[in-house]
């Protein structure tokens, strides 16, 4: 099987890392896999995993006709059996390119918190939570599979990386409760909770030895740096530190006493046997325990809170963890067991391969004309709405992750 994998970009992020790591797993199972995209920080990882890479042209507005044509050229020249696109822009570009022009099978993975209603109902779809799977099926999407975000539990494991240099560089000491969050510093989905984390740690540090390390980069960095500087200046010491993006964040996870996060970042922290406080939106923070686990298995590693009080909620959870080392160890061991039992790469690979086999076995691969027409009409409506939001200054950059778009999980039935 010859597969072209097309992540939505090659910046550092959960969906992109999953795309690359699963591509490597498929290649390891004996298939020929190539990654397609605009070059970015993840190219080093692609090369290190031994995957072939084909460069995409800059997309501009998406979906991009230029990229769709480039995909047609790639598939025709190298005879790919299947295109696996991640998130909605690559999915539409693959459908309107080789899917439409050549009849090439297209599989779409959506790890965002919402599935765009303009994706065709007959498009083979992989989603990351049970909740989204059920909503998609209820909306009469005909081919949906669940693949919870996979984690390499050998690469991400206690003791798998040295931490001495990392701890020395960032001034981490055993006397402090070292709290780590690895995240894109995005305006949507992430900024609100990260600011709450800065405020919570600033409050806790008035009476406790505590440090917060924010690992990542993005549009919200300047605002977070200003918030961190304010806390540090008030307390007269470094309490909150932004490291910038790290190509390999494993030393940060391994150095943590507590991890904050959502999605794949939460799972990676759990793989290192760290207690986890799950971050969401609208003031949502929740400690992972045996009692809260069923909620996260249902809705994913994320939540929507009551709309306020997030910093206070997080402060309370961190204070509980700060005062009880045995609780931290117990919850960390529990987190590691959950990841190993449910989110290992081997199980995810089998779901991926089964999805490919199912799609390739279908006698016809083109999206039916009526479904494609409905899809394009809804895409046009979406683009007009986005243009109006852009003019009004209310547009969300990370649109199907922002909570204002949760109602678009699968589109109207």
C-alpha positions, -999 to +999 in steps of 0.1 A: +000+000+000+013+034-010-001+062+012+003+100+010-002+116+045-011+153+045-011+170+079-027+204+081+007+220+087+041+209+100+042+232+130+044+216+164+010+205+175-009+174+187-027+166+154+004+171+134+026+149+157-001+122+156-001+123+118+037+119+115+040+093+142+012+072+128+027+075+094+059+061+107+039+032+124+022+024+091+056+025+073+070+002+100+041-023+092+056-027+057+038+000+037+052+029+016+044+062+032+052+098+021+044+130+041+032+160+021+032+195+034+047+230+036+081+226+054+081+234+091+096+224+125+083+188+122+105+181+091+133+171+114+111+145+130+099+133+096+135+128+085+145+112+118+117+086+114+129+078+079+098+090+061+098+104+026+087+140+022+072+159-007+070+197-004+036+214-009+032+249-023+022+277+001-016+274+004-028+310+008-066+309+014-079+275+021-090+252+006-063+260-019-067+252-056-029+254-060-024+227-033-052+206-048-034+207-082-001+198-066-018+168-049-031+156-082+004+159-097+019+139-067-007+112-068-005+108-106+033+108-107+039+084-078+008+063-080-004+067-044-032+043-035-047+066-009-044+101+005-048+105+043-056+142+052-057+157+087-083+184+096-107+201+072-085+222+049-063+192+037-093+170+036-111+194+012-080+199-009-075+162-012-111+156-022-112+185-047-078+174-061-070+137-065-103+126-051-123+144-078-098+143-107-084+108-103-109+090-081-082+085-054-096+073-021-093+100+006-094+094+044-099+123+067-088+125+104-102+153+125-087+157+159-102+192+165-130+196+190-155+201+161-161+185+127-169+210+100-204+205+087-193+210+051-172+179+051-191+154+029-212+129+048-198+100+028-161+110+034-144+082+054-137+100+087-116+093+118-123+112+150-107+114+184-135+111+210-165+089+215-187+120+219-178+133+184-181+098+169-217+095+182-227+130+170-213+123+136-232+090+133-264+107+145-259+132+116-259+103+092-222+103+084-219+069+069-182+060+076-169+071+110-142+054+131-129+063+165-091+066+170-082+081+203-050+101+201-021+076+202+010+078+224+043+059+219+045+046+255+081+034+250+094+068+237+073+086+263+080+068+296+095+075+330+132+074+328+133+075+290+152+109+288+178+126+309+167+158+327+198+172+343+206+197+316+170+207+312+165+212+350+197+232+353+189+254+323+155+264+337+164+265+374+141+236+385+148+223+420+134+194+441+123+219+467+097+234+443+065+218+430+074+219+393+043+224+371+046+220+334+023+227+305+033+220+269+010+238+245+006+259+214+002+294+226-029+300+205-054+327+210-083+303+208-087+273+230-053+278+249-048+314+258-076+317+284-065+287+304-028+295+302-035+330+317-055+313+344-026+290+351-002+319+355-027+336+379-032+304+399+005+297+403+011+333+412-015+330+440-001+296+452+035+309+452+026+335+479+028+307+504+043+277+487+075+267+468+062+263+432+073+269+396+053+270+363+070+262+331+051+270+299+066+252+269+055+263+235+051+292+211+024+310+193+004+343+189-005+345+226+032+344+237+037+382+242+006+384+265+016+354+285+052+368+289+037+400+302+015+381+327+045+360+338+067+391+342+040+407+364+038+377+387+075+374+389+080+411+397+053+410+424+069+380+441+105+391+435+116+358+420+111+336+389+079+317+394+065+315+358+089+308+329+082+306+292+107+284+274+095+288+238+089+258+216+110+226+221+114+201+193+116+174+220+095+183+250+101+150+268+126+164+293+099+190+303+073+162+310+099+141+328+109+170+350+074+179+360+058+171+394+024+180+379+013+184+343-014+207+330-029+201+295-055+190+271-056+166+241-024+148+232-003+169+255-023+157+284-018+121+273+020+125+269+022+139+305+002+109+317+026+086+299+054+100+320+034+090+351+026+125+361-006+136+379-027+156+354-050+186+357-070+188+325-074+222+309-105+233+290-123+265+283-146+288+302-128+281+335-126+244+331-099+226+352-103+191+365-079+167+382-076+133+366-087+106+391-105+072+388-137+091+393-132+117+366-117+093+340-150+082+325-158+118+316-126+123+297-129+089+279-163+102+267-156+138+257-118+138+253-091+155+273-109+188+274-140+204+289-161+235+290-166+251+325-191+275+339-176+306+325-155+319+353-135+310+384-109+290+365-078+303+384-094+296+417-104+261+406-069+253+394-053+268+426-074+245+447-064+214+427-027+224+428-028+231+465-042+196+471-014+180+450+013+202+466+005+190+501+003+153+493+033+136+476+017+102+480-014+114+461+008+127+433+026+094+430-007+074+431-024+096+405+008+095+383+009+057+383-028+057+375-023+081+346+005+059+332-017+027+334-046+045+316-023+055+287-007+021+284-040+003+284-060+025+261-038+049+241-008+028+229+005+032+194+000-005+185-038-004+190-040+029+170-020+014+142-046-014+138-074+011+137-056+031+110-048+000+089-084-012+092-097+021+080-074+021+050-084-015+041-121-007+044-117+024+021-096+005-005-121-023-006-150+000-017-159-004-054-162+034-059-141+061-043-155+094-055-179+113-032-214+111-047-223+142-067-252+152-044-230+149-013-203+169-029-227+196-040-241+199-005-206+201+009-195+229-015-227+249-008-220+247+030-184+255+024-194+287+005-217+296+034-189+291+059-165+312+038-190+341+035-195+340+073-158+340+080-153+370+057-180+389+076-164+379+109-130+390+096-143+424+087-159+427+121-127+416+138-144+386+155-129+358+134-114+328+153-081+317+139-084+281+153-120+279+142-132+243+148-113+242+182-129+274+196-159+267+219-181+291+198-180+264+171-188+233+193-223+233+178-207+224+144-196+190+156-212+172+127-236+196+110-273+195+108-290+162+102 
